[in-house]
Amino acid sequence: MINSLFTRVNVIARFNESPLHFYLSDLAQKLNRQGYSRGVIRRHLCAGEKFGRWLTANKLTPSDANESLVKRYVAEQWPNSAGCGRQKMKAHAGLMHLVCILRESRAILDASVDLTASPAHTWLYGFEKYLVQVAGATESTCKRYVPIARRFIEQTFGDGTLQWRILTADHVTAFVTREAATKSGFGRKAAPVAIRAVIRFLVSSGDIRVGLDAAIPTMRSWQHAALPRHISDDLLDRVLVLLCYKLDTPCKDDSVVEEIWL
C-alpha cells in the first residue's frame, strides 16, 4: 500500500530500506481500515520511516522500540522550543500507532505502562479487535464501522473523557438519525448496525447495561428504492413492444417481438 501513497522513487526506496518496512506497511493498512485520511496516513508513515533511521543510527532494532524510546526520540528531535509543540504531538501520535503494530506482530513485548495517543484511540483499537476476534467482522466491515464509531465518540464526548455510563437513549437516537439523514438507500442502515455493534461491545466490556440498543431507530428501506431512476431507450422500446403484443395491438416491428420471446 505504501507504493500507492507515495510517487517519488527515492521516497519509496527509503521505505523499502527501512528496518521497519514490513511494520510500516501493516500500519498503512490498519490506518486505512480505520478511516484515516490519506494525508494523515502519509504523515504517520514518514514519522515511522524517520524513526527507523534513528534506530539504525543508534544501533537499535525494532525489538528495542517501545513507549519510552519513542518519548526519548521525540524529545531529541523536537526539543522544547517555540513552534514545535504541534509537530511534536503529531509525531508522537503516529509513532504510538506504530508501537501498537509492533506489539501485535510480537516484535516487542507487552508494555507495563500504556501510553497510547488518546482514550478514544485506545477504545477504537479495542473495538476493532472485538469486531474481528469476537464478531467475526471482515476488513471491509471494520472499515465502515470504525469511522462511524469515531464520529459517535466525537459527537457524544468531544475531546473529553469517555464516560460511557452517562450514555443515554437520546445520545444514541440523535446520532443515528443525524447519520442516516446524510445517506440514501441502503446506506441509511450503516449507522444503526454500526452503533448496535458499539453497544454490544460496551455491554460485553461492562461499561453499560443491556437494553440501550432498543433506542436505535429503524431506518426504513422503501420497496423498490434501490431500482434505477431511469431505463435505457432500447429497453423502453422492448417493453413497449412487448406490451403491444400482450394487448394484441399492431406493432410495426414483429421481428423485435420474436427476439424478445426467443
N, C-alpha and C positions, 0 to 999 in steps of 0.2 A: 504493500500500500504506500510505502514511502516514495516509490517512483512516481506515483500518481499525484503526490502532494508537492513535489519539487521538480523543476525542469532543468536547472543548471547541472551540467555533467559533473563539475568539480564538487558541488554540494552533495550530490548523490554518492559520489566516490568517498567523501568524508564519512557519510553514514555507513557505507559498506565496510570501511576500515575501522570503525569504532568498536571497542571491546564490548559495547552494549548493543551492538547491531540487532541481534535477534530480539532482545528485550524491547528495543525502541519500536520494532515492527509490531510486536504484540501490543505495545502501548498505543500506537496509532489506531489499531483495530478496535481496541477497547473504548477509546475516547470517541471514536466514530459511532460505535454502538450506543453509547450513552448520549449521543445527540450534540456533542460539542461542535462548534463551527470549524470550518477549515482553517481559519486564521489562528484560532486558539490551539488546535492540534499541531500546526506548524511551529508555533511558538514553544510549546512544551517539548516537541521533538528536538528543536535547536538547543534548548536548555539541557536536555539529556545528552546530546552529542558533545556539547562543551564540557559537561560534567565527566563524560567518558575520557576526553583528552586530559582533563585534570587528574583523573585516576591514574592514567598511564604515566604522566609526568611525575607523579608522586609515588610511583612503583606500587600502586594499589590495584586490586582486581574487583570485578563486580561483586564478589562474595564479601568484600570489605564494606560495601555501601550499606549504610543504614541511616536512621534519622539524625543521629549525632554527627555523622560525617557530612551529611547534606547541610546541616546547620553550620559546620565549620567552613565548608566550601562557599556557601552564600556569604558568610561574614568576610571571607577573604576577597571574594570577587566584588562585593558591594559594601565597602566599609561605611561606617556611619558618616554620611555627608549629605548636604542638601541636594534634593532632587533624585536620590537613589531609592527612596522608600518604596515607591510603587513598583519599580523594576525588580527590586529585591523580593517583594511579596509574590510577584508573578513567577519568578524563577523558583522560589521555594514551593509554591503550589504545584508547578509542573513536575518538579523532582519528587514530590511526595507521591504523585501518581506513579512515577517510575519505581519508587521503592515498593509500592503495592504489587507491581508486576513482578519484581524480583522475588518477593515473598511467595507469590502464587506459583512461581516457577521453581521454588525451593532453592534459589540461588543464595538466599540468605535466610537465617533463622528467624522465627517469630520475635517481634520486638517486645521487650519488657515494658516499654513505655510507648503509648500510642500518640503520635504527633501528626495526625492527619491534617489536611488543609482546613477543614471546617466540619462542624457537626452534620451539616447537610450532605457533604461529600461522603462522610463515613456511613450515614444512613443509606444513601443511594447505593453505595457499594454493597452493603448488606442486603438491600432489596434485590439487586441484580443477582446476587448469589442465590437468594431464595427462589427467584424466578427460574433459574437454571437447574438448581440441585433439588428443589422440593416440588415446584410446579411443573418442571419439565419443559419450560418455555424454550423456543428456538431463538436463534440470534436475531432474526427479524422481529420477533415479538418483543424482545428486550429493547431493541432499537426504537420501537413505538412506545412502550410503556414507561421507560426510564425518563425521557424528556417530559412526559405528562406528569409523572410523579414529582419531578423537579419543579415544574410550574406550580403544582399544588402546594409544595412546601413554601415557595416564594410568596404566593398569594395569601397563604394562611398565616405564616410566621415572619415573613420578610427576612431580614438578616439576623433575627434573634434566635433564641434557644428553641429547640424542637420540643415543645410542651404538648405531647400527644394527648395527655389526659384531659386537656381543655378542649379537645376537638369535639365539635357538636354536629348535629344533623344539618344545621343551617350552613356550616362551612362546606360540607360535602355537596349538598344540593346546589348551592350558589356556584361552586367551582364547575361542577359537571354541566350545569346549564349554560354558563359562560363559554365553556369549551365547545359544547355542541352548537352554539349559535354561530361559531366561525366555520363550521363544517357543513357539508351537504351529503345526501345519500347515506351510504353505509359508513362514511367517515364520522357520522354523528355518534356511532356506537363505540368508538375507540375510547373516549374518556370514561364512560361508565364502566367498561370492562377493566380498564387500567386501574381505576380507583377502587374497584372491587378487589383487585389483586393487592393493592396497597393496604386495604383494611384487613384482608386475610393475613397479610404479613404482620401487621401491628397486633392482631389478636394472637397469632402464634408466638410472638415475642413477649406477650404480656403487657404491652403498652396501653391497650384499650380492651374493653369488654366486648363480648359478642353482641351483635344487633345493630351496629351502626350502618351496616351495608343496606339496611332497609330504607335508608334515606337517599339512596342513589336513584334518581329519577329514571324512568324508562324512556328511551328515545325511540319514537315510532318510526318505522320504515314503511312508507306508504306502498301499497301494492302497485307494481309496475313502475316504481320510482326510478329503477335503475335502467329502464329501457331508453334507447336513444331518442333524442328530441325530434329527429327527422330521419327519413329514409332516402335512399338514392332515387334518382329519376327512373333508373332502369327497374329497380324493384317495385316502384309505384306503378309503372306500366304493366308489370307482370300481375300485380294484384288486381288492377282494373280489368285486365283481360280475363283473368280467372273469374272475377265477379260477373262479368258479362256472360261468360259461358254458363255459370250456375243459374243465371236469370233467363237463360235462353234468349239473350239479346244478341242481335247480329254483331259480329266482330270483324273488323277489316282484315285482320291477320290471323287466319286459322293455324298457321304453322307455329305461332307463338304458343297457342293453346296446346298443341300436340307436344311441344317441347316441355311445357310445364308438367303435363301429366305423365310423360315418359320419364 
